[in-house]
């Protein structure tokens, strides 16, 4: 946990320094709409939501490396609500806090872009409930066989984005980006869901004025 806090502080300091050096960059505020698939053995039962969307929020700072190339970092929060029937009827409610490091390439018009990079983080909060007689009841995770203290994760990230600045007069941009992430540094919850998840990112880039 201390290593993660140190990484977050170093990222924040680096972001502030970049902002002071060059104000051609941008802050981004993004809403994340993510979907997690169950493992194949983890089948739906009557009453389950067939296609659940999990909300998240993200703040990024983007710094131009050179024409059409940007490096971004910041903080991302993702809420996960997952129901499992692999063993018993279990429900996991998780908050994941991560630090993204992304490289973005834009076309000349700036309307289309591709981003790739990594998200690394860990659980911010976690709860595990069991369905007893039709009611969700909190259980002690440490008493469950599959539980582990290993909660650090790292994801590979990819998106294709469309940007539109017509709604703004000051250069700000509305962006929509379908994305998918692959969890290659897994925590113990790989037992309950697939390592690939995907979704939609909706955001606004706030362009900073030049000096």
C-alpha positions in Angstrom: 0.0 0.0 0.0 2.9 2.4 0.8 4.5 1.8 -2.6 1.2 2.6 -4.3 0.8 5.8 -2.3 4.4 6.8 -3.2 3.7 6.1 -6.9 0.6 8.3 -6.8 2.5 11.2 -5.1 5.3 11.0 -7.6 2.8 11.0 -10.5 1.0 14.0 -9.0 4.3 15.9 -8.6 5.3 15.1 -12.2 1.9 16.3 -13.4 2.2 19.6 -11.6 5.7 20.2 -13.1 4.5 19.4 -16.6 1.7 21.9 -16.2 4.0 24.6 -15.1 6.3 24.0 -18.1 3.8 24.1 -20.9 0.2 25.2 -20.9 -0.6 23.8 -24.4 -1.7 20.6 -22.6 -5.2 19.6 -21.3 -7.1 18.3 -18.4 -9.6 15.6 -19.1 -12.7 14.6 -17.1 -14.0 11.2 -18.1 -17.0 9.0 -17.2 -16.3 5.3 -17.5 -19.0 2.8 -18.4 -17.5 -0.7 -18.0 -18.7 -4.2 -18.4 -17.2 -7.3 -16.9 -17.9 -10.8 -18.3 -18.3 -13.8 -16.0 -16.2 -16.9 -16.5 -17.9 -19.6 -18.6 -18.8 -21.7 -15.6 -20.4 -18.7 -13.9 -23.8 -18.9 -15.5 -26.7 -16.5 -15.0 -29.8 -17.5 -13.0 -33.3 -16.1 -12.9 -33.2 -12.6 -11.5 -29.7 -11.7 -12.5 -29.0 -8.6 -14.6 -28.0 -9.9 -18.0 -25.7 -7.0 -19.0 -24.5 -4.9 -16.1 -22.7 -1.6 -16.6 -20.3 -0.4 -13.9 -19.6 3.3 -13.6 -16.3 5.0 -13.0 -14.7 8.4 -13.0 -11.3 9.6 -14.3 -9.2 12.7 -14.3 -6.2 12.9 -16.7 -3.5 15.4 -17.6 -2.3 15.3 -21.2 1.1 16.7 -22.2 2.1 17.1 -25.8 5.3 15.2 -26.6 5.4 16.5 -30.2 2.8 17.1 -33.0 -0.1 14.6 -32.7 1.5 12.7 -29.8 0.4 13.1 -26.1 1.4 11.5 -22.8 -1.4 11.3 -20.2 -1.5 10.4 -16.5 -3.8 11.0 -13.5 -6.2 9.0 -11.3 -9.0 6.6 -12.2 -11.8 5.2 -10.0 -13.8 2.2 -11.2 -16.8 0.7 -9.3 -17.4 -3.0 -9.9 -20.6 -4.9 -9.0 -20.3 -8.6 -9.8 -22.5 -11.6 -9.0 -21.1 -15.1 -9.0 -22.7 -18.5 -9.0 -19.5 -20.6 -9.3 -19.8 -21.9 -5.7 -22.7 -20.2 -4.0 -24.6 -17.0 -4.9 -22.0 -14.4 -4.1 -21.9 -10.6 -4.7 -18.8 -8.5 -4.9 -18.8 -4.7 -4.7 -15.4 -3.3 -5.3 -13.8 0.1 -5.8 -10.6 0.1 -7.8 -8.2 3.1 -7.7 -5.6 3.2 -10.4 -3.0 5.4 -12.0 -3.1 5.3 -15.8 -0.1 6.1 -18.0 -1.3 6.5 -21.6 0.2 7.4 -25.0 -2.2 9.0 -27.5 -1.8 9.5 -31.2 -4.1 11.9 -33.1 -4.7 12.3 -36.8 -4.0 15.8 -38.2 -7.5 17.1 -37.7 -7.6 15.9 -34.1 -11.0 14.3 -34.6 -9.7 10.7 -34.4 -7.2 9.2 -32.0 -5.8 6.0 -30.6 -4.6 5.5 -27.1 -2.6 2.7 -25.4 -0.9 2.2 -22.1 -1.3 0.7 -18.6 -3.5 1.1 -15.6 -2.0 0.0 -12.3 -3.7 0.1 -8.9 -5.5 -1.8 -6.1 -8.8 -2.1 -4.2 -9.9 1.1 -2.5 -12.8 -0.6 -0.9 -14.3 -4.1 -1.0 -17.3 -6.1 0.2 -18.4 -9.7 -0.2 -22.1 -10.7 0.4 -23.8 -14.1 0.2 -27.4 -14.8 -0.8 -29.1 -16.4 2.2 -32.8 -17.1 1.8 -33.2 -14.4 -0.9 -31.3 -11.7 1.0 -27.8 -10.4 0.6 -25.9 -10.9 3.8 -22.3 -9.7 4.5 -19.7 -12.4 5.1 -16.1 -12.3 6.3 -13.9 -12.6 3.2 -11.1 -14.1 5.1 -13.2 -17.1 5.9 -13.8 -17.9 2.1 -11.5 -20.4 0.4 -10.7 -18.2 -2.7 -10.0 -15.0 -0.8 -6.5 -13.5 -0.8 -4.8 -10.3 0.3 -3.3 -10.0 -3.2 -5.3 -7.1 -4.5 -2.8 -5.2 -6.7 -3.6 -5.3 -10.5 -2.2 -4.0 -13.8 -4.2 -3.6 -17.0 -3.2 -3.1 -20.6 -5.4 -0.4 -22.2 -6.5 0.3 -25.7 -9.1 2.8 -27.1 -10.2 4.5 -30.4 -11.7 7.9 -29.8 -13.7 10.5 -31.7 -13.4 14.1 -30.6 -15.6 17.1 -31.5 -14.9 20.7 -30.5 -17.8 22.4 -32.4 -19.8 22.8 -29.2 -17.1 25.0 -27.7 -15.5 28.4 -28.7 -12.4 28.0 -26.5 -10.9 24.8 -27.9 -12.4 22.4 -25.4 -13.3 19.0 -26.8 -16.1 16.4 -26.2 -14.7 12.9 -26.6 -16.2 9.4 -26.9 -14.0 6.4 -26.8 -14.8 2.7 -26.9 -12.1 0.9 -25.0 -11.0 -2.5 -23.7 -8.6 -3.5 -21.0 -6.7 -6.7 -20.4 -5.7 -7.6 -16.8 -2.3 -9.2 -17.1 -1.2 -8.6 -13.5 -4.2 -10.2 -11.8 -5.5 -10.1 -8.3 -7.4 -13.1 -6.7 -10.7 -12.2 -8.4 -9.7 -13.8 -11.7 -11.5 -16.9 -10.4 -14.9 -15.1 -10.8 -14.6 -13.1 -14.0 -12.6 -12.9 -17.2 -9.4 -10.9 -17.4 -10.7 -8.9 -20.5 -13.3 -6.2 -20.0 -14.5 -3.3 -22.1 -16.7 -0.3 -22.2 -17.2 3.3 -23.2 -15.4 6.5 -22.1 -17.2 9.8 -22.3 -15.3 12.9 -21.5 -14.4 16.6 -22.0 -10.8 17.8 -22.7 -10.3 21.2 -21.2 -7.6 22.9 -23.3 -5.2 25.1 -21.4 -4.2 28.5 -22.8 -0.8 29.1 -24.1 1.5 31.5 -22.3 
